[in-house]
Structure formats: structure tokens, C-alpha cells
Amino acid sequence: MEKARSLLDVVRGIVGKDSLMVFGPTGSGKTTFCLALAHEAAKREEKVVYLDTEANLAKPIEGVSYRFTPSLRELENHVYNLPSDARLVIIDSLGTPIIAAYADAGMHEKGSMLLKAASISSALKLWCLRSGGLAVVTNQPTSSFGKSNVKPEDLPPRLGSSHYYYKEIWRTDVVEVTPTRTVCSVKAWRSRNHPRGKLLFQISISSNGVEVKSTL
């Protein structure tokens, strides 16, 4: 009987040595998904770098190099100097420091702020190709304001063209909420392997803990 593959192995089997964007509304399981990957990699004694722009982690993960990077300058510095021996890099989340910098920038600087997203994404992809590691970035969907004729699941990740640097893009959504648990889905949004809307993983969060299961 074939042994079930781990979450990390399934993700690497789809994405390879490249970058993955996971986007979705707030509270839809993005960070939970990333934490599950980080825990698995750390247990294997792989070098993991976790760049947290929103202070999403309640406590550090043993064996993980954690950095709180709320400013765009800090995030850039970390991404441009990632260690070549790391096997997993997580940025949670890309949009927050860039949108904050955009809001604070003068009119002549705003265009360059949006280019930062593309620059960081490009540098991250290059790191993957050179090091053979996997990078996972979380993001939010584009605002639905003024787009009443567009289904929420069809809204792209925010920050414009930066998402074209990612080999795979998956979307998370909340599918069930009860007094005892919350269930979220991870579906293909732009994938070389699966059609849009294909369910890839299911995340169950309850008082008993977190379970992330592949549906493939």
C-alpha cells in the first residue's frame, strides 16, 4: 500500500523548485496553510525562513528563522539576501508593507511603490531557481469595489502584475463555520496542473488543532 504523501511533498510535487502565491480574504486559512508547511520542513531539519509582515505568529516556531518585517525596506533587504541553503521561504504577507508604503509616498513616488511588488517577486523567483528552494507568498484579493459584475473567486491577487512571477497561484476561502470548527479550501486559481477552481487542500481548524489534507 502506497504511503500517503506529506503536505510539503504534495506542494513541492506541484510547484517544484519555484514560487507559489496563496491569496484569499482575511481569515481564510492562508497563514494556517503556511504554518503547516513551516512545521513540516522544520521537523525535517530543513532551513526555513519566515518573513512575517503582519505579526501573524503568536509564538516562534522551533527550528524556523523568523523575522517580523513590517516595513517595505526591511522586507526588501531580507528577500534580496536570502540564504542559499534555505529550503523553504515564506512571506506572510506581501501586500501589507507595499500598500502601507504606497499610502505614505508622495505622488511622484507612488508608481515606484507598485514596482516594488514586481521586484520582490522577481527576486524571490530567482532565489528559488538558484537555490532549489520553495517560496510561498500570501496575498489578498483585489478589492471588489466597483466590480459588482465579477464573482469574488475570479478577482485576481492585489498588486497588479506581480502575480505573474509565480508558477502557481492558489486561492483560499472559508467554506464552513460551526461552533466547533472552521473549514477552509485551497483551490487552483492559475495553475499549470489543474483547472481553476480545482480543490487542492482542505484546512480544518478546531479545538483539537489544525489539519491540512490534500484532496488530490
C-alpha positions in Angstrom: 0.0 0.0 0.0 1.4 3.4 -1.1 2.3 5.7 1.8 0.3 9.0 1.9 2.5 11.9 0.9 3.0 14.7 3.3 1.6 18.2 2.7 5.1 19.6 1.9 5.7 16.8 -0.6 2.4 17.4 -2.3 3.1 21.1 -2.6 6.6 20.6 -3.9 5.3 18.0 -6.4 3.0 20.6 -7.9 5.2 23.8 -7.6 8.7 22.3 -7.8 11.7 24.5 -7.0 9.7 27.7 -7.7 7.4 30.2 -6.1 3.8 29.9 -5.1 1.3 32.6 -4.2 -1.6 31.8 -1.9 -4.2 34.5 -1.8 -7.7 34.9 -0.3 -9.8 37.0 2.1 -8.7 37.7 5.7 -9.3 34.6 7.9 -9.5 32.1 5.0 -6.5 29.9 6.1 -3.5 31.4 4.3 -1.3 31.7 7.4 -2.5 28.3 8.7 -1.5 26.7 5.4 1.9 28.4 5.6 2.5 27.4 9.2 1.7 23.7 8.4 4.4 23.8 5.7 6.9 25.5 8.0 6.3 23.0 10.8 6.8 20.0 8.4 10.0 21.5 6.9 11.4 22.3 10.4 10.7 18.7 11.6 12.8 17.5 8.7 15.6 19.9 9.9 15.3 21.9 6.7 16.3 25.6 6.9 13.1 27.7 6.9 12.9 31.5 6.6 9.6 33.0 7.7 9.1 36.7 6.9 6.0 38.0 8.8 4.8 41.5 7.8 1.6 41.4 10.0 2.8 39.8 13.2 0.6 36.8 12.4 2.6 34.3 14.5 1.5 34.1 18.2 4.8 32.4 19.0 8.0 31.4 17.2 8.3 28.0 15.5 11.1 25.9 16.8 13.7 25.5 14.1 12.4 28.3 11.9 14.3 31.6 11.2 11.5 34.1 12.0 11.7 37.8 11.1 9.0 40.4 11.8 9.3 42.7 8.7 6.6 45.4 8.9 8.4 47.9 6.6 9.0 47.6 2.9 12.7 48.4 3.3 13.1 45.5 5.8 11.2 43.1 3.6 13.3 44.0 0.5 16.6 43.6 2.4 15.6 40.1 3.6 14.4 39.0 0.2 17.5 40.3 -1.6 19.7 38.5 0.9 18.1 35.1 1.4 20.4 32.3 2.4 21.2 29.9 -0.5 20.9 26.9 1.9 17.3 27.6 2.9 14.8 25.1 1.5 11.6 27.0 2.3 10.9 30.7 2.4 7.5 32.2 3.4 6.4 35.8 3.1 3.2 36.4 5.1 2.0 38.7 3.6 3.5 40.5 0.5 0.9 43.2 0.1 0.8 44.8 3.6 4.1 46.7 3.6 3.8 47.7 0.0 0.3 49.1 0.4 1.4 50.9 3.5 4.5 52.4 1.7 2.2 53.4 -1.2 -0.2 55.2 1.1 2.7 57.2 2.7 4.5 58.0 -0.6 4.3 61.3 -2.4 2.6 61.5 -5.8 5.9 61.1 -7.7 6.9 58.0 -5.7 3.7 56.1 -5.8 4.5 54.4 -9.2 7.8 53.1 -7.8 6.0 51.6 -4.8 3.9 49.3 -7.0 7.0 48.3 -8.9 8.5 47.0 -5.6 6.0 44.1 -5.6 7.2 43.0 -9.0 10.9 43.5 -8.0 10.4 41.4 -4.8 8.5 38.7 -6.6 11.2 38.5 -9.3 14.0 38.3 -6.8 12.1 35.6 -4.9 11.6 33.5 -8.0 15.3 33.9 -8.9 16.3 32.7 -5.5 14.1 29.6 -6.0 15.8 28.8 -9.3 19.3 29.3 -8.0 18.9 27.6 -4.6 16.4 24.9 -5.5 14.1 26.0 -2.7 10.4 26.6 -2.5 8.9 30.0 -1.8 5.3 30.6 -0.6 3.8 34.1 -0.5 0.4 35.1 0.8 -1.6 38.0 -0.5 -5.1 39.5 -0.5 -7.5 39.6 -3.5 -8.1 42.8 -5.4 -10.9 44.9 -3.9 -14.3 44.1 -5.2 -15.3 47.8 -5.0 -16.8 48.9 -8.3 -16.8 45.3 -9.7 -20.3 44.1 -9.0 -20.4 42.0 -12.1 -17.3 40.0 -11.1 -17.5 36.9 -8.9 -15.3 37.0 -5.8 -13.5 33.9 -6.8 -12.5 35.5 -10.1 -10.8 38.5 -8.5 -7.1 38.4 -9.0 -4.5 38.9 -6.3 -3.8 42.5 -5.5 -0.6 44.4 -6.5 -1.2 44.0 -10.2 1.2 42.3 -12.5 3.5 41.0 -9.7 1.5 37.7 -9.5 2.8 36.7 -13.0 6.2 35.9 -11.4 4.6 32.9 -9.6 4.5 29.4 -11.1 1.3 28.6 -9.2 -1.4 30.7 -7.7 -4.0 29.2 -5.3 -7.0 30.8 -3.6 -8.2 30.2 -0.1 -11.8 30.6 1.1 -13.9 29.8 4.1 -16.4 27.1 3.3 -17.9 26.1 6.6 -18.1 27.7 10.1 -19.7 26.0 13.1 -19.4 26.5 16.8 -16.7 23.8 16.9 -14.7 24.2 13.7 -13.8 26.3 10.7 -13.1 24.7 7.3 -11.3 26.5 4.5 -10.5 25.4 1.0 -7.4 25.8 -1.1 -8.2 25.8 -4.8 -6.2 26.3 -8.0 -6.6 29.8 -9.4 -3.9 29.8 -12.0 -2.2 26.5 -12.3 -0.2 24.5 -14.9 -1.5 21.3 -13.4 -5.2 21.9 -12.5 -8.2 23.9 -13.8 -9.3 27.0 -12.0 -11.5 26.0 -9.0 -10.0 22.5 -8.6 -9.9 21.7 -4.8 -6.3 21.0 -3.8 -6.4 21.1 0.0 -8.9 21.3 2.9 -8.0 23.1 6.1 -9.9 22.2 9.3 -9.4 24.3 12.4 -10.9 23.3 15.7 -10.2 23.0 19.4 -8.5 19.7 18.6 -5.9 21.5 16.4 -5.3 22.1 12.7 -5.5 19.5 9.9 -4.5 20.3 6.3 -5.3 17.5 3.9 -4.6 17.1 0.3 -7.7 16.2 -1.9 -5.6 15.1 -4.9 
